[in-house]
Amino acid sequence: MKKYRSVAYLFILPAVLAMLFVHIIPMIWGIMISFRDLNLYTIADWTRARFVGFDNYVKAFQDPTIASRFLMSIKNIVFFSAVNIVIGTIIALLVALLLNRKFPGRTLVRGIILIPYITPDSVVYNFWRFIFQNRIGILNEMLLRLGIVEERVMWLVGNNAMWAVIIAAFWKGWPFGALVFMAALQTIPDDLYDAAKIDGANPWQCFRYITWAYIKPVLGTLTMMNILWNFNAYNQFRVLFGEIQGKSTEVPATLVMTQAFNHFKYGLGSALSVIWMLVLLTITILYLYFVRYRSEE
């Protein structure tokens, strides 16, 4: 038994080392930096940077400029995530139900819908950045030719910018949800539908009492994953809008990067990232608690 355990530990050792160097050590280092006045002048030797305790955390909430920007970034990411998750989940479920049916070329279609998801972020969002261009963008050209708008729309600046990034992120993300739902739908025995039809159940009743019962647990897990992914969104905002974010598109991840690498306030940037990590950790703990509570009922 000990021999088999040793072999098992050897197999998981690469994953443990990867987690250690990619996640755990940088996280601990970030927490340590958040308690110091680390800036452009002290970055050469961060251990000699002045220890300031919780000053960076206090500044995140009490400094008028930082606090207002942090609050606005939270509002932006909540709106971005809510719209993206709701619309993306509905579309993903509808597509999964459609592709779960048997029709010629179904396997090919299932592969095609995954193209947006497997395409690198830099490629996808640069592609959408070209589409949303004011003068040469495809979207404005189509809207003008169809007579929907009378003049070109500024998609990447102002109030429309958030909707632009939502559209791009939705196009990129919904295929993953469809893949998850399709996997759940394939676990439903056909005998259940046959028995329901014999008993006189209509399509809506079959969906409500059979399909929904099987995909509901998957929906909860998928929603939690989407919340964490969307709340950590950075690539789409960085590629579409560049380093400098507007008021309507600044989110916690871009605010942290701006403070740390544009303003060279590494301690403050680390404090903001730790605060946001605690927010996401709280959401995760609450989710796990409610899942465990409902499973024990």
C-alpha positions in Angstrom: 0.0 0.0 0.0 2.8 2.4 0.9 4.5 1.7 -2.5 1.3 2.6 -4.4 0.9 5.8 -2.3 4.5 6.8 -3.2 3.8 6.4 -6.9 0.6 8.4 -6.5 2.5 11.2 -4.8 5.0 11.2 -7.7 2.2 11.6 -10.2 0.7 14.6 -8.4 4.1 16.2 -7.7 4.3 18.2 -11.0 0.8 19.6 -10.4 1.7 20.5 -6.8 4.9 22.3 -7.9 3.1 24.2 -10.6 0.5 25.4 -8.1 3.2 26.3 -5.7 5.2 28.4 -8.1 2.4 29.8 -10.2 -0.2 30.5 -7.6 0.8 30.1 -3.9 4.2 31.8 -3.8 3.1 34.8 -5.9 0.0 35.2 -3.7 2.0 35.2 -0.5 4.5 37.6 -2.0 1.7 39.9 -3.1 0.2 39.9 0.5 3.7 40.7 1.9 4.1 43.6 -0.6 0.7 45.0 0.4 2.1 45.9 3.8 5.0 47.9 2.4 5.5 51.2 0.7 6.9 49.6 -2.4 7.3 51.9 -5.3 9.7 52.7 -8.2 12.5 53.7 -5.8 12.3 50.7 -3.6 11.5 48.0 -6.1 15.2 47.0 -6.4 15.1 45.6 -2.9 11.6 45.1 -1.7 12.7 43.8 1.7 14.0 47.3 2.5 10.8 49.1 1.5 9.2 50.9 4.5 6.7 48.8 6.4 3.4 50.7 6.5 1.1 48.1 8.0 -2.5 48.5 6.8 -1.9 52.0 5.4 -2.4 50.8 1.8 -5.7 49.1 2.7 -6.9 52.2 4.5 -5.9 54.3 1.5 -8.0 52.0 -0.7 -11.1 52.9 1.2 -10.4 56.5 2.5 -8.5 58.2 -0.3 -11.2 59.9 -2.3 -9.7 59.2 -5.8 -8.8 55.6 -5.1 -11.9 54.7 -3.2 -14.2 56.2 -5.9 -12.4 54.5 -8.7 -12.4 51.2 -6.8 -16.1 51.4 -6.1 -16.8 52.3 -9.7 -14.7 49.4 -10.9 -16.7 47.0 -8.7 -20.0 48.4 -10.2 -18.6 48.0 -13.7 -17.5 44.4 -13.2 -20.8 43.4 -11.5 -22.8 44.8 -14.4 -20.4 43.2 -17.0 -20.6 39.8 -15.2 -24.4 39.9 -14.7 -25.2 40.6 -18.3 -22.6 38.3 -19.7 -23.5 35.4 -17.4 -27.3 35.6 -17.9 -27.3 36.0 -21.6 -24.4 33.6 -22.1 -26.0 30.9 -20.0 -29.4 31.2 -21.8 -27.8 31.0 -25.2 -25.5 28.2 -24.2 -28.5 26.1 -22.9 -30.5 26.7 -26.0 -27.6 25.7 -28.3 -26.9 22.6 -26.2 -30.6 21.5 -26.4 -30.4 22.0 -30.1 -27.1 20.2 -30.6 -28.3 17.3 -28.4 -30.8 16.4 -31.1 -29.7 14.0 -33.9 -29.2 15.6 -37.3 -26.7 15.2 -40.2 -23.4 16.9 -39.4 -24.0 17.3 -35.7 -20.4 16.4 -34.8 -19.0 18.9 -37.2 -21.3 21.7 -35.8 -20.3 20.8 -32.3 -16.7 21.3 -33.2 -17.3 24.6 -35.0 -19.0 26.3 -32.1 -15.9 25.7 -30.0 -13.8 27.9 -32.3 -14.4 31.1 -30.4 -13.6 29.5 -27.0 -10.3 27.8 -28.1 -9.1 30.9 -30.0 -6.5 32.9 -27.9 -7.8 36.0 -26.2 -5.4 38.3 -27.9 -6.7 37.2 -31.3 -10.4 37.3 -30.4 -10.4 40.7 -28.8 -8.1 42.3 -31.4 -10.6 41.0 -34.0 -13.5 42.6 -32.1 -11.5 45.8 -31.7 -11.3 46.0 -35.5 -15.0 45.4 -35.8 -15.8 48.2 -33.3 -13.6 50.8 -34.9 -15.3 54.1 -35.6 -14.3 54.8 -39.1 -13.2 51.5 -40.6 -15.1 49.1 -38.4 -17.4 46.4 -39.9 -20.2 47.0 -37.4 -20.7 50.7 -38.1 -20.5 50.0 -41.9 -23.3 47.4 -41.6 -25.5 49.6 -39.3 -25.2 52.5 -41.8 -26.0 50.4 -44.8 -29.0 48.9 -43.1 -30.2 52.4 -42.0 -30.2 51.5 -38.3 -28.0 54.5 -37.5 -27.5 57.8 -39.2 -23.9 58.4 -38.1 -21.0 56.3 -37.0 -21.2 55.1 -33.4 -18.3 55.4 -30.9 -18.1 51.9 -29.6 -14.8 51.9 -27.8 -15.3 55.2 -26.0 -17.9 56.5 -23.7 -21.1 54.7 -22.5 -21.1 52.2 -25.4 -17.7 50.8 -24.5 -19.1 48.5 -21.8 -21.6 47.0 -24.2 -18.8 46.5 -26.7 -16.7 44.5 -24.3 -19.8 42.5 -23.2 -20.5 41.5 -26.8 -16.9 40.5 -27.4 -16.7 38.5 -24.1 -20.1 36.9 -24.7 -19.0 35.7 -28.2 -15.8 34.3 -26.6 -17.4 32.6 -23.6 -20.8 31.0 -24.4 -19.4 27.9 -26.2 -17.9 26.6 -23.0 -21.3 26.7 -21.3 -22.8 24.9 -24.3 -20.2 22.2 -24.0 -20.9 21.8 -20.3 -24.6 21.6 -20.8 -24.2 19.1 -23.7 -22.2 16.9 -21.4 -24.9 17.0 -18.8 -27.6 16.3 -21.4 -25.8 13.2 -22.5 -26.1 11.7 -19.1 -29.9 11.7 -19.2 -31.3 8.2 -20.1 -33.6 8.1 -23.1 -35.9 5.8 -21.2 -37.0 8.7 -19.0 -38.3 10.6 -22.0 -40.0 7.6 -23.4 -41.7 6.9 -20.2 -42.8 10.5 -19.8 -44.3 10.5 -23.3 -46.2 7.4 -22.6 -47.7 9.0 -19.6 -48.8 12.0 -21.7 -46.1 14.5 -20.8 -45.7 17.4 -23.2 -42.2 18.8 -24.3 -42.3 21.5 -21.6 -43.1 19.0 -18.9 -40.3 16.8 -20.1 -37.9 19.7 -19.9 -39.1 20.8 -16.5 -39.2 17.5 -14.7 -36.4 15.6 -16.5 -34.0 17.8 -18.3 -33.9 20.6 -15.8 -33.4 18.1 -12.9 -30.3 16.8 -14.5 -28.7 20.1 -15.6 -29.6 22.1 -12.5 -26.5 20.9 -10.5 -24.3 21.6 -13.5 -25.9 25.1 -13.9 -24.9 26.0 -10.3 -21.2 24.9 -10.8 -21.1 26.7 -14.2 -22.5 29.9 -12.8 -19.9 29.9 -10.0 -17.1 29.4 -12.5 -18.5 32.2 -14.7 -18.7 34.5 -11.7 -15.1 33.9 -10.7 -13.9 34.2 -14.3 -15.8 37.3 -15.1 -15.0 39.0 -11.9 -11.3 38.5 -12.7 -11.7 39.8 -16.3 -8.7 41.6 -17.6 -7.7 40.5 -21.1 -10.8 41.7 -22.9 -10.6 45.2 -21.3 -6.8 45.5 -21.8 -6.9 44.4 -25.5 -10.0 46.4 -26.5 -9.2 49.6 -24.7 -5.4 49.6 -24.1 -3.6 50.5 -20.9 -5.7 53.5 -20.0 -9.2 52.6 -19.1 -12.1 55.0 -19.2 -14.4 55.5 -16.2 -17.1 53.3 -17.7 -14.8 50.4 -18.4 -12.4 50.3 -15.5 -12.6 47.0 -13.5 -10.7 45.8 -10.4 -8.1 43.9 -12.4 -7.3 46.9 -14.7 -7.3 49.3 -11.7 -4.7 47.1 -9.9 -2.5 47.0 -13.0 -2.8 50.7 -13.4 -1.8 51.5 -9.8 1.0 49.0 -9.8 2.6 49.2 -13.2 1.5 52.6 -14.5 1.7 54.7 -11.3 4.4 52.4 -9.8 2.5 52.1 -6.5 3.1 48.4 -6.1 2.1 48.3 -2.4 -1.3 49.9 -3.1 -1.8 47.7 -6.2 -1.1 44.6 -4.1 -3.5 45.8 -1.4 -6.3 46.3 -3.9 -5.7 42.8 -5.3 -5.8 41.3 -1.9 -9.1 43.0 -1.1 -10.6 41.8 -4.3 -9.2 38.3 -3.7 -11.0 38.3 -0.3 -14.3 39.4 -2.0 -14.0 36.5 -4.4 -13.1 34.1 -1.6 -16.2 35.2 0.3 -18.4 34.5 -2.7 -16.8 31.1 -3.2 -17.3 30.1 0.5 -20.9 31.3 0.5 -21.6 29.2 -2.6 -20.0 26.1 -1.2 -21.9 26.6 2.1 -25.3 26.8 0.3 -24.5 23.8 -1.9 -23.6 21.7 1.1 -26.6 23.0 3.0 -29.0 22.2 0.2 -27.4 18.7 -0.3 -28.0 17.9 3.4 -31.7 18.8 3.2 
